[in-house]
Amino acid sequence: MNTPALLANKNLIVNGEFVSNVDGWTLSDYTKGTAAQELDSGGTLRWHLKLVNEGEALQTVHVPVKPQPGVVYCLRFEFQSTNGATCQVVISPDSGPEQSYELVSSSLLDNPQPLVLYLEKFEQPIEFYSPAEQQVTIRFVTPANSGQPHRGLRVTGVSVEVQLPPLQVQSLKFDGDEIETTDKIFLCRGAGLAGTEPHRLSITPKADSPWLGTRVSLLLDESAEPSGGVSSDPELGQEQPMEGGWKLICADMDEPDTEHSLGIRSEYTAEIYSIPAMLGHYRLILEVVDGPLYYPVVELDEDIPITVRVKSYYTQKPMAYRKVTWTLGGKILDESHTNAQGDATFTFKPDNTQGGLQTIVASVDSFYYPDNASLEVPVRVLLDSPWHTVELQLDEIDAALWGDATAYPNRGGSHQLKLLLPADHPLEDTDFALSWLAGGDSPQTLGVGFSPSLEIFVPLAEASVIWTMAAENKRNGQYSLLVSCSRLKTASRPNLMKLAHNWLDKGETRMSTKYPVIDDETVALLSLQVRSQTIDADAPEVIVGWRVGEGPVVERTTGAGGWSEFPHQPKTVDPINITAQVTSPYDKSSFSHTFVLAPVQSNPWTEFTSLSMRDMPLDAAVGIVCLSGEEGQLKLDSIKPEFSGEWIHLEMSDQNPELDLVFDPPLGEKKRLEYGQALTWSIKSNAPIGGRFSLRICCEGVLPAWEIVGRVISKNFENEATLAFDQFKIDPVLGGFPCLGMNLPFIFQYRAGSALAGLDVQLKWEGQPPAELKIKVDPEPGTSVELTAEGAKWSLDCRSSVEIGTFTLTVLIPGIGPGFAYGPFAMNLGHHRVDFTGIEHEAIIDPVVAEQERVGVAQQVRSLFTERPVEDVPVTWKGSTDGQATSEPSRRNGFSLFLYQPKTVGPHEVIAELESKFDGEIYSRTMMVKALASNVWDNVEFQFDSTEVSPWGEMTAFARRGQTHTVTLKLKDATQLPVNTYVQLGWRGPGATELGVTVDSALGTRRLLTAQGLTWRLTFSNTPGLTAGSFSLFLVAERVLATSPENPFTINASTSAQSQDVAG
């Protein structure tokens, strides 16, 4: 396309305006010609050549373009012949005749004003006679003055121009590719910047074109001035040989596509050859933002999102609202458009025919290099869940499929957890992480630690992954472990772990008597101690199976000291074998012990005598009871005259020196028993703790010794027993903290070696009754419960309880004596077993120290029983570096909020801590706060169009209706905040719609502030009726509390509104 605008009009004549005197001209007589300056008839001062009296002036010019059809050399000038002179201009080519033209002014009268120029135009094509012409001479001639001194010629504006025909193009190349001469070219923003290749443009005229061998320049939008964001090398307007090309550099501007024209301008006179162009983003590329992070499993009905980003090849900026096509094997799966961040997402859901490696292709329409505007995304699809063949091995125990078999780690032990894969497993070359299934006991509560840590992915090595699991000897518990794979969406099934003393060995054995008396209903108490092989310690809470002869197995649990006790009251005198067996859950090993009893039918002592202790008749099942520190009277009465006059004394078969028993009369001292009288012994234990002993009443040579069980009971509760909710110990002084939502047993358990075993106990409840607190107690208070090694248990079901309350519990032991009790123990019902949910509100801003800004951080508290948020739980907050500490109770939603004010610049740890009264655990969470030294807005500057840069908020911008203005945000220091922060532009004042203002990019849009700054375009409508107004713009930045200062704007009224004001 050719256009007649902006011709170069190169003049072959040198100094045709004679501003440099007569330089470039040859005069026949320098006294007859000179350069002069006079006013023309229009009042303009003009330089010109003045020739008189046969004076001549000539100039020979080179013929740059071969004379040929279509090429015109044109001579132009302005002249005045004075005083009736007939002058001439003579054109002399190299060959051929001269061409002479008379120069006579249209007015033959003498000039009434000789100092004024009356110029007339002359224009004449130069005729050449040979295409080989090399030069032509232009000569001005004047006649003799005939006595008139001013008779002659005045001439100026002499030019010889080469007029070329419109450019006929043989080929047009853009970026090395030949394109149609009618095609529009597409310029890419950012081309030639940041190390990228610029566009390249070259043009070749047809072989017979007179443009060949000439010089040309490039114009943009008919201008040699860079505009619209496009510049060139050579520069716009700079001439170069026609054979040369141009490099085009396009600025990176946040603007929509714009139309332009590129012009090829000859150095001579010719129409400009125009090439239509578009400026925008036309070379696009794709990159994966979120690739297939895992292998989708068809069996689990899984899908997988894939996100790609469309970017400009040159600027690397994301491209919004571009259509992305997703295909598989050439079949279109989906079409989606990129969002404001240039991202497009497709969710791929394979079917049962698509196992193996599938290649998803994402593509975007790109004008340039469309083949490079696609991206292959390989997705490995699994038809069946690979977890079906993954095994778990605990230490060297036989492996089992993960989730199939319960594992039994040991309290106080360190174990290897090994994940095993069979050969050629699809999860080879992936990583695995171990997770603790949420709910129930936490690792902290049970004292269980892992190396590598939980949630840390570990690479597979030799088809296995090994974790070390170490457990403190805190308490029993159960939990489940999951394993996650770096390439799977779904974790494995949970594998149950039961933590306890699971690797066991036999300790001591005891039996209260080998010869129980049937008629006395004597109970033989058999005791087996179980110990842990892991830490060589007593093993409570272990199941022991007791079996009488070939009868059924009765399970009893070990209590304090690892003792399991089994009472047996024989009914016949046949010898009895009672076997206790223990199996280690850890490795299924077992041990047993057999107790042999030889019952006797009757006790002759009870036929002739009666026995009491502390005025209480002997209960054979209880024996004699002494209270520690108190003196008690043992009394033996003769009840038949046949048994009279016999000598009686006491012995101990089991001395048990720890009880420090004192007898008066002493052991072994004989006393005579007479009918109707009684023998008494004073018995006292000086030991602070209780225990068992075995006492014999002897009458040598008359009756066999009478063996009686003795018990020393301490009245001090802490010397004798413990209280617990399940495994959670209760401090008898502080009392217990039963919890809303709890359903656990209240346990009264004697200590190892205590003589309380086998006694019946009752629970006494005082204070707010259970019904009022909606607590279900089973068995009900007042019901007798046998005290065994595992303790006496009452279920406290608080799952329906909603209100806090208080009550006391007392344990009564009638067998020791009327009114004997431990307690009362205070109970405080509420939310006492608590921890952090893990849901937290991190600091959303970086506070500025100089502004004394505070930032809120919060942690949510929950009940471990209800698993719901709870309020009024004190949380202690403290800064790790500045000593700030305060207690902030949780609110109704469970969140405890702390407003932290840092005192120094830099990162700070803020620690939240709470105590769970129920189990005494301390839970803590650490959060990070980054403190800034000063206000980030001190580093931003404002520029309105091309005005001077000023601090944001200090310069009022004056906008005009009907125009589009540019607001630029710049950084004083591009290395300091808020660089690389997302900012938004805000508006205060009358609404933008009300004022007729459109903002691009839209108000409130998050935009990343880079070192290059940001630009917004504001278009001010001139719609009739819009009045003058004002508003201000401000900035909001992520993680910054304060907004920027407001930058004021003033707008004039619309033209029609102004007219109405004037008319009014």
MARVOKOL-181811 format. One record per residue (C-alpha): residue in one letter; x, y, z. Coordinates in pm, whole numbers, plus 50000, padded with zeros to 5 digits. Last residue first. Layout:
<sites>
AXYZ/...
</sites>
This chain:
<sites>
G473035302853233/A474505301952887/V477985299853032/D476975271853270/Q475145253752990/S478225256252775/Q480375241953054/A477935213153094/S478055206952722/T481835206252724/S481965182353021/A482995196953357/N486655197753463/I488165169853670/T490365172953980/F492385144154122/P493875139454470/N496445112654564/E495415096554893/P498295085255114/S498935047755098/T496845023355298/A498085011855634/L498154975455741/V500554961355481/R500624923555430/E499124927355080/A499174962554952/V496414988654926/L496925019954721/F495055052854707/L493285073354444/S491435105754510/F488295122154387/S487205155554243/G484405169754041/A483305190253746/T479935181553606/L478885155353355/G475815166753166/P476925158052817/T479275128052799/N482895139552794/S484105107252957/F487415106053142/T489475075153061/L491945064653332/R494795041653226/W496675024053508/T500415016953510/L502574996353742/G506244997153847/Q509264983053664/A510674967853986/T507574946454003/L504224953454169/L502024923054115/R498444932854049/R495314925054247/T492334942254086/G490504965754323/L489794992054060/A489884977953710/S493024977453500/D491884999953326/V489835026653502/T486725042653352/V485635076853478/G482225092653415/L482055110653750/E479005091053867/T480505059153731/A483735065253923/G481795070354242/P482045102954435/G485055102754667/R487625076354744/W489055051054500/G491415021554555/L494155006354340/Q495284972154450/V498764958954527/Y500374924654515/T503934926154646/N507074919954443/V508364954654537/P506534969654836/L509134968654969/Q512764975154879/T514944965554582/A513264989354336/D514225019354547/K512175050054463/L509435027954326/K506985038754058/L503205038354024/T502115052953693/V498775069953625/T498015074853255/H495375098053121/T492745091652856/Q491005122652727/G487445134152660/R487325151652993/R490505166653121/A492345155653435/F494275177853674/A496425156653908/T497095170554256/M500615162754373/E501605151254724/G499745118254757/W502345095054612/P505745111954622/S506405130654297/V507485121753943/E507405150353693/T504635150453438/S504535125953149/D501055111853215/F500555115853589/Q503445100953787/F503245090054150/E506005076354370/V506315047854618/N509045041554880/D507485061155168/W504485038355116/V506435009855278/N506105026155622/S509165019255833/A511224992456009/L509164962055923/A508274933756163/K507794897956047/V505574876856268/M505894839056294/M503704814956486/T504654788056736/R502134764456890/S502174749357238/Y500464721557429/I501174713157793/E499764679957912/G498534676758270/D495994649758182/F492684666258268/K494144700558330/S495174704757965/E497534734157983/L497784760157706/E500584777157513/A500734801357223/I504204812357111/V505024842456895/E508364839456714/H509664871856568/P511264879956233/G512874913856177/V512684948756322/T512364953556696/K509554961356940/P506904938656794/Q503294945456892/Y501244913556916/L497474914056941/F496564879457067/L493324861656985/S492204828757140/F489834811456905/G487324785757025/N484364800656841/R482934813057170/R486214828957267/S489384813657401/P490904830657701/E493854854557646/S496734852657892/T499624876657841/A503344876057779/Q505744900157611/G509324890557686/D510874906057377/T512434877157188/S510114847157222/G506934867657226/K504404852957463/W500834841257460/T499224820857738/V495894805357647/P493194803157914/V490204781957806/D487034802757825/E485534788957506/V485504755157340/P485834744056979/R484444709256908/E486214675556917/T483724665557190/F486334645857385/L489544663257278/S487904696557349/R489074723357113/V491164755057112/Q491704776656802/Q494844797556769/A494974834356683/V497374861056561/G496524897956545/V499084923756442/R500004955456624/E501444987056473/Q503735009256676/E504205031356365/A508015028756386/V507774991156434/V505724985756120/P503574954656134/D503814928155860/I500214919955784/I498094888655765/A499604873956081/E498474838156101/H494984827856196/E495144792356319/I493434759156274/G495744733156427/T492944722756661/F494904732856969/D494504711657282/V491924704557547/R491064679357817/H489484701858079/H486154712257931/G484014711058247/L483174690658555/N485234697758869/M485574668259107/A486824670959466/F487924638859640/P486214629459967/G488174609060036/Y489244574560138/A486854555860363/F486484534860675/G483034542360816/P482534508060975/G485644486760946/I488114473160701/G485474453160514/P483284484160475/I485704500760230/L484114534160121/V485574554559832/T484464591059837/L483604612359532/T482884649459541/F480774672259318/T481184702859096/G479494715658782/I479894727258423/E476864724158199/V476464703757880/S476514667858002/S475104642457759/R478444626357690/C479364626158058/D479334588458106/L481224580958426/S481804543358437/W482744530558783/K485794508558822/A487454490859113/G491074483659032/E492954462658780/A494374442059066/T490914435559199/L488634454959434/E485184439459417/V482424465259373/S479614470959622/T476874494559501/G476524526859698/P476934549159391/E475384533359080/P477414508358883/D477554525758642/V477214563558671/K475364583458402/I476074620458418/K473364645258322/L474714671058569/E471374672558749/A471014634758723/P474484629458868/P473694649059183/Q475394682359254/G477334676359575/E478034641859719/W478624607759560/K479774577459765/L481404548859580/Q481554514359739/V484384489859795/D484624452359839/L487964437759943/G489874413759720/A493114432859720/L493344460359983/A496534445460129/S498764467159909/G501874451559757/A501664472159437/R499324501759484/Y495584498859507/Q493364510759224/F490264532759237/I489234538758878/F486684563358736/P485864548458399/L485674569758087/N482894584857876/M483824621457836/G481694646857647/L482004672957919/C485134664558109/P485974650858452/F488664671658623/G489764653558937/G490964665859272/L493784689359352/V494834669159658/P494024634659522/D495884642259196/I494064621158939/K495964598558701/F494834594858339/Q494834558358237/D491024554058268/F490064584058479/A492404577558764/L492734574459140/T495614558159324/A495964535959630/E497674528259960/N500334552960060/E498474581459885/F495324573060076/N496864576060423/K494764553060640/S497294525860575/I496004490160580/V497984461160725/R496354428260626/G496744393960782/V495804360660628/I495344332860886/E497134299960921/W495794278061207/A498604254961315/P497634218261342/L495924209261669/V497064191961989/G500804185361974/E501634222061958/C498834246561981/C499744273361724/I497954303561581/R499774312561258/L499904346861096/S500604354460727/F501374390260623/R500014414160369/G500814450760307/G500334486160421/I502534516960412/P503654540560685/A505174511660884/N504744511161263/S502364481761252/K500614472961581/I499234440561722/S498084436262086/W497394400062164/T494444386962356/L493534352762502/A489934347562603/Q488174330962889/G485114308362910/Y487264277362877/E490874284162964/L493634292062712/R497174291462849/K499644315662692/K502844307462507/E505304333962391/G506354326062037/L505554360561897/P505564387862154/P502834393662408/D502374419962271/F503144418861900/V504994445861696/L504814445661316/D507394465861119/L505484461460791/E508704461360592/P509824430860791/N507494407760593/Q507864378860843/D505934353660631/S505144322560835/M504514343661142/E504024326561478/L501574330661766/H501254310562090/I498694288162266/W498994264162559/E495894243462613/G493964244762940/S490614241962775/F489294227562450/E486714202462573/P484994231262751/K483824244962416/I483804281762300/S487364291262386/D487894327462277/L490894341662075/K491174379862059/L493474400761838/Q493464436361968/G494524465061744/E497124492361790/E497144519961531/G500054531861318/S498914512861011/L495434498861057/C495394461761119/V492994437560950/I492644400561023/G491504378660737/V489224391260464/A487844359660307/A487924341560641/D485894369360801/L486984369761165/P484554386061403/M485124423461453/D486084435661801/R489334449961664/M490164415161547/S488054384961632/L488604347361663/S486274319761786/T487344286661932/F486464249361955/E485034240661614/T486794269561438/W490124255561544/P489404221861384/N489624237461034/S487744217360775/Q487834201660431/V491384207760327/P492384222259987/A495714213359822/L496314241259568/V498864239559284/F499684271559089/T500774267658727/H502764294758547/S502634304358181/F504684320557906/S503904334057559/S505414346257230/K502934363056991/D505584388256876/Y504204421357004/P500944408357150/S502954389557415/T500814360957544/V500344355357918/Q499114323658084/A498064317358446/T497334281058531/I495384268258829/N496004231858920/I493694218859195/P494174190659443/D490854174659538/V489474186359872/T486344199459718/K484614233659684/P487694255159636/Q487574293259672/H489804309559414/P490974345559394/F493064355459089/E495514383859105/S497544400158827/W500534420158938/G502474443658710/G503514465559001/A500124482059001/G497524463258802/T497594433658573/T494364425858393/R492264394758447/E490914371658182/V489084339958281/V489844309558067/P487214282258079/G487754250358277/E490384223658226/G491934228858568/V491144264258679/R492284287658398/W493544322858435/G494384343358123/V496444373958198/I495784406658011/V498404433558063/E497374467158211/P500484470258426/A503914457958315/D506654461158578/A509964471458430/D512834456158236/I512544482157953/T511534461157654/Q511094427857827/S508204442158024/R507244424558343/V504254404158454/Q503724394258820/L501454365358902/S499304363959218/L496984337059352/L494584345959634/A493204314759802/V489754321659941/T488794303360259/E485174293360271/D485784282160630/D484344247660550/I486564244760245/V489794254160412/P492434267160174/Y495724248760186/K498234265359952/T497684298760107/S498074335460004/M499684326359676/R502604344359516/T504504345359187/E507394367759075/G508124380858723/K507304364558390/D508184382158064/L506344404357818/W506644422257487/N503414442557453/H503664467257738/A501304490857563/L500824509157234/K498144494857010/M498794505656650/L496024503856389/N497024507056025/P494954533255849/R494194525955483/S496674541955250/A496594578155142/T494644590954846/K496014615754591/L499024594754499/R502364606254359/S504104617654677/C502794586954854/S501024588855186/V501224563655467/L498624562655737/L499174554156100/S496454546756351/Y496474552456723/Q496064532857042/G497084540857391/N498834527757695/R500704551657916/K503934571157958/N506864547757891/E508114568557600/A507694555557248/A510254555356967/M509314549156603/T512214547056356/W510994549255998/I512164527055715/V511164529555349/S511384499555120/A511954488054763/E515744491654790/A515394528254887/L512164547754848/P512514584754907/V511224600555229/F508444626055248/I508124643655582/E504574642955723/L505754626256043/S509414630156124/P512154608355983/S512484596856256/F509334593556461/G508214602056813/V505624587757049/G505104603157393/L501504591757420/T500084626457469/Q502614642357233/P501844617456958/S498154626356992/D495434604557139/G492034604156977/G491334621256648/A493604626856350/L495344597356189/W499094601156233/S500904604255902/L503984587455750/A505404601255429/F506484583355113/D508494593154808/T508304579254456/D510764560754232/E508784528354260/L505094534454318/P503954513054024/H505504481854184/D507924463053965/A509084441454257/P506984441354573/L506914471854797/L507714471955168/L507134498955429/K509264492755737/L508504505856082/Q511564500456298/H510974501356667/S512224518756979/G510684508357308/G509604525657627/R506034514257575/N506084486957315/P504644486356965/Y501794462256887/A500744462356524/T497184455456416/A496924436256089/D495274444255755/G495974481555724/W499194478055525/L499424442455402/A501314421355651/A505004416455731/D506244389655969/I507984404156272/E511544416056224/D510924451956338/L507314460456252/Q506704452355886/L504054469755679/E503144458655327/V502034476155007/T500154453854762/H496624467754783/W498014502854824/P498584503954449/S494884511054394/D493834496354063/L493574512253715/L496584534853758/V496964564553524/R500314581153462/V499764616053325/P502144631853074/V501544668753003/E502474678852650/L502494715952591/S501364736152295/A502294770552173/N505504758752008/D503604744851710/P501824778351679/Y505174795251612/Y503684829751562/F499984837351558/S499484817651878/D496244799551956/V496714780052277/S497484743552335/A497314718452619/V498114682452527/I497344654352772/T499604624352730/Q498454592252898/L500894567553051/G499234535953177/G495554528453219/Q492994545953003/T490324520152940/N488944521253294/D488174558153265/P490404588153327/K489214619953495/F491254650053386/T490434683253552/F491484712153330/T492814744953464/A493734777053284/D496074802953430/G496944836953284/Q496704854553618/A493454871853518/N491994838153429/T492794816953126/H489964803552919/S488844767552893/E488264741852623/D487834705252706/L488584669752602/I489284674952234/K490364642252077/G493784642351909/G495114614752129/L494134634752435/T493264671252391/W492934702752600/T492344736052424/V493284768352597/K491424800252509/R493124832452618/Y491374854352875/A494504866353053/M498064863752928/P500754859353192/K503864880753136/Q507024863953007/T507634896252811/Y508854880352488/Y507184846452477/S504004861052621/K502564837252874/V499764811852902/R499844793353231/V498934757053273/T496924740053544/I496224702853556/P493624689553797/I493504652153862/D490564628653884/E489954599354110/D487214573254091/L489054551754347/E489324522554103/V490464546753832/V493484557954034/P494934591853935/Y498744593053954/Y499794623854146/L501024659254104/P499864660853745/G501174695553674/D500354726753863/V501854757053690/V502914740453365/E504174764753105/L502674776152779/I503984799552512/L502494827952313/R503764848352024/Y501074872851928/H500984896852221/G500084931352092/L500904956151820/M499084952651487/A500574963451157/P499514976450814/I502434981750571/S502565015250389/Y504825023650096/I505255061250110/E504545078549778/A507615092149617/T509905122349619/Y513405111949704/E514885097250020/S512205071049984/R509815063350272/I508855028150374/G505915032250616/L504825010050905/S501195013551005/H499635008851345/E496664992151510/T496634986151885/D496144954752095/P495184963152451/E497624980852682/D499924970252963/M503104981352788/D506264961552714/A507964982252443/C508464968452096/I511864968151923/L511874964751545/K515114956351369/W515164970551022/G516494958850689/G519104970250439/E518774965950062/M517094999750025/P520215015650162/Q519725035350484/E517865066350588/Q517035074050950/G513355083150989/L512805057451265/E516095046451408/P518215020551237/D517305000651443/S513665005751531/S511245018251795/V507695007851881/G505805016952201/G503035036752034/S505415064151943/P508975068251820/E509125099951603/A509655094951230/S505945097651177/E503455084050926/D502145058851186/L505645045451223/L508165055550955/L511125036550815/S513775052150595/V514935047150238/R518085050050036/T518305042549667/G520025013549492/L516764997949378/W513885022749403/P513955025649023/S512214991849021/D513164968548738/A513924938648963/K510894943349186/P511614959249520/T512894938249815/I511744945850168/S513184936650505/L511704935750855/R513234919051160/H511484915951496/P513774919051792/E515354888451952/T515054885852329/G517804897052567/A515554916352802/L513864935752521/G513944929952143/A510304918952127/G508544930252446/R505194935852283/C504884915051971/L504374930951631/F501924914751392/I502204921551023/K499184926850802/D499364909050473/T498944925650135/T502574920850040/E502234884450124/I504794871950367/E508314858450335/D509634845550663/G512924857850806/D511334876451096/F509224895350846/K510124894050478/L508424912950198/S509124902649842/Q509004917549488/V507484950249597/Q506464977549352/L507145011249510/P505045039249368/P506855058149087/L509835079549177/Q510015117349157/V513585129649176/E513645165649286/V515685194649149/S515225224649367/V515685262549350/G513815280249627/T515125314549519/V515525336949209/R515835374449138/L516685382948783/G517895414548590/R517385452048547/H518385469948866/P521125491848704/Q519045502048399/G521505514248138/S520725486447894/N520865460248171/A522335433647948/P520315401247962/T520245376148251/V521015338548247/F520275310948509/R521985277448450/I520985242448572/T523455215548473/V522605178348448/Q524545147848549/Q525145110948480/E522865103848183/A523085067348086/P519335063748047/S519685086847746/Y517755116747622/F516745132547947/E513965158247979/I513755177448299/P510255183248423/Q509385220248465/E508115240548755/F508405278648791/K506645298249059/E506365336349063/L507935359649318/Y507205396849370/L510075405649604/V510005439949767/L513055462949770/P512285477649424/Q508905490349526/P507335505449212/N508685475649026/D509045485848669/L506105474948462/L506295442848272/S504105424448524/S503895387148443/S507555384048516/V509615369948235/L511755338948266/E512335323547928/Y512955286047913/S515905268347756/Q516375230647719/E519815221047600/P520165194547337/G521155158847399/S523855144447614/D525135153147960/P521925172448031/S521815210548005/I518805228948147/V518845266548070/V516885291648274/Q516405324448098/C515875361348158/T513755387247979/A514215419348176/G511235442148206/N512595461948500/T512985431048714/S512535394448641/Q511135377148950/F511695340949038/E510545310149238/F512075275949176/R511285240549064/L513075215948838/C511535181148823/Y513325148748754/V510705122248676/V511165084648698/G508185065148561/P509945055948239/Q513665056748282/P516385081048384/K518835062248603/V518545074748957/P521265095549118/V521715121748838/H524485142948984/V523955180548990/T525695208748802/Q525085243948928/L524945276248730/A524805313948774/E524955339248494/G525315377548479/E524415394248156/N523685427048334/V522105415648660/L521685385148893/K520195385949248/L520035352449422/H517475349549706/W517075349650085/R513565357550194/L512075379550467/T508365372550469/G505915401950425/G503645384250180/S504965404049891/D508445391849968/L510755409950204/E514405411250113/Q517635392050170/A520415392049910/A522775366949759/T525075380249488/G525495383049114/K527025406648865/T530235414049045/Y530795376649084/D531035373548710/S530145340448541/L528855327048872/T529245290748989/W526875279649260/G527445256249559/D527935285449798/V526215316449662/N525325332449994/S524705304450244/V520985311850278/F520805309449904/E517525289749915/G518835264549659/N521925259149869/V522855226349699/I520415213649440/L519575176349445/N516625183149672/K515175153249862/N511405154649870/A511045132150179/L507335128350125/L505195127950441/A501885117150291/P501285103249944/T500365067850061/N501305034549907/M500005000050000/
</sites>
